[in-house]
Amino acid sequence: MNGYNFTDRVRKVLQIAREEAARLCHEFVGTEHILLGIIRDGQGVAGAALKNLGVDSATLIRSVESTVKEGKYDGATLDRPYTSRAKKVLEFSMVEARELNHSYVGTEHLLLGVLREEKGLGAQALARAGITVERARAEIVRLLGHDPKFRDAPGLVPGDVDQRFKTALALIELHRVRFGIYPESLDDLRFLGPFDHRLLRGIRYEKLADGYGLHIAMPRGSKPEMSYPSEFWRGLGIRSTNVDRSP
């Protein structure tokens, strides 16, 4: 899996996909079965994104099933191989996780993987429902950044923390250069794209009388394992942080 951890929910979805292939008497697991797995599971970020995008689960299932014929394979085991397109879906899922700076593959990445394999039956069914990869990605990023249910997604690694902290510093200092003051909150930062909002998750900001405080959200009593030399902090308006400022 190229260093990426598939979440338990993704593993459940892929198990449902195998069950769907068996139900339809298909010898292989294709993109259509993966999509059926996502729909029938109905949980996680992917399920919420589809619901918010106006997708009716029952209608989408009928749309998928209308494009496939019931097979004749009656193998007793659920251990069916993936088609080449289904394998591409899993590869695209890992690419999406990497591009979103996640260290895990969740149902949201799996859904984007289905959409990116445009010639698969899964993507075609989603296209008929009006779902594009751009629409889905935008809704996924919004959910991860704003919905408390999904805000604390798993998989944050030290490299993520370092990048997020430095990105927040850069955006805050840029705001001061452009507008002459530090922002009242991170929500006041302007000209941000969806990826910028994603990077700011887990960062706590507070405007102070003489600058600002910037902390990385951590479990009570713990500190991030990060340290920057004194030269790093020179010229910045940061006055309070839980990051080590030792020389």
Long-range contacts (C-beta under 8 A, 24 or more apart in sequence): 1-94, 1-105, 2-94, 4-94, 4-97, 4-98, 4-103, 4-104, 4-105, 5-103, 5-104, 5-105, 5-155, 6-104, 6-105, 7-104, 7-105, 7-106, 7-107, 7-154, 9-41, 9-43, 9-44, 9-106, 9-107, 10-93, 10-105, 10-106, 10-107, 10-109, 10-110, 12-41, 13-37, 13-38, 13-41, 13-46, 13-107, 13-110, 15-78, 16-40, 16-41, 18-78, 18-79, 18-80, 19-78, 21-78, 21-80, 22-75, 22-78, 22-80, 24-65, 24-68, 24-70, 24-71, 25-70, 25-71, 25-72, 25-73, 25-74, 26-68, 26-71, 26-73, 26-80, 27-71, 27-73, 27-75, 27-80, 28-80, 28-81, 28-82, 28-83, 28-86, 29-80, 29-81, 29-82, 29-83, 29-86, 30-82, 30-83, 30-85, 30-86, 30-120, 30-121, 30-122, 31-83, 31-85, 31-86, 31-89, 31-114, 31-117, 31-120, 31-121, 31-122, 31-123, 32-64, 32-67, 32-68, 32-120, 32-121, 32-122, 32-125, 33-86, 34-86, 34-89, 34-110, 34-114, 34-122, 35-60, 35-64, 35-114, 35-121, 35-122, 35-125, 35-126, 36-61, 36-64, 38-107, 38-110, 38-111, 38-114, 39-64, 41-107, 43-107, 44-106, 44-107, 44-108, 45-106, 45-107, 45-108, 45-140, 45-143, 45-144, 45-150, 45-153, 46-106, 46-107, 46-108, 46-110, 46-111, 46-140, 47-107, 48-143, 48-147, 48-149, 48-150, 49-108, 49-111, 49-136, 49-139, 49-140, 49-143, 50-111, 50-131, 50-136, 52-139, 52-143, 53-130, 53-131, 53-135, 53-136, 53-139, 54-130, 55-129, 55-131, 59-129, 60-125, 60-126, 60-129, 63-125, 63-128, 63-129, 64-121, 64-122, 64-125, 67-121, 67-124, 67-125, 68-121, 85-117, 85-119, 85-120, 86-120, 88-113, 88-116, 88-117, 88-120, 89-113, 89-114, 89-116, 89-117, 89-120, 89-122, 92-116, 92-117, 96-137, 100-141, 100-195, 100-198, 101-160, 101-163, 101-198, 101-199, 102-153, 102-155, 102-160, 103-155, 103-156, 103-157, 103-160, 104-153, 104-154, 104-155, 106-153, 106-154, 108-140, 108-143, 108-144, 111-136, 111-140, 112-136, 112-137, 112-140, 137-194, 138-194, 141-194, 141-195, 141-197, 141-198, 142-194, 144-198, 144-201, 145-194, 145-197, 145-198, 145-200, 145-201, 151-201, 156-202, 158-225, 158-226, 161-202, 161-216, 161-224, 161-226, 162-226, 163-199, 164-199, 164-200, 164-201, 164-202, 164-203, 164-216, 165-203, 165-214, 165-216, 165-224, 165-226, 165-243, 167-196, 167-199, 167-200, 168-199, 168-200, 168-203, 168-205, 168-214, 169-214, 169-236, 169-238, 171-196, 171-200, 172-205, 172-212, 172-214, 172-237, 173-236, 173-237, 176-237, 182-207, 182-211, 182-212, 182-237, 183-207, 206-240, 208-239, 208-240, 210-237, 210-239, 211-237, 211-238, 211-239, 212-237, 212-238, 212-239, 212-240, 213-238, 213-239, 213-240, 213-241, 214-238, 214-240, 214-241, 214-243, 215-240, 215-241, 215-242, 215-243, 216-242, 216-243, 218-242
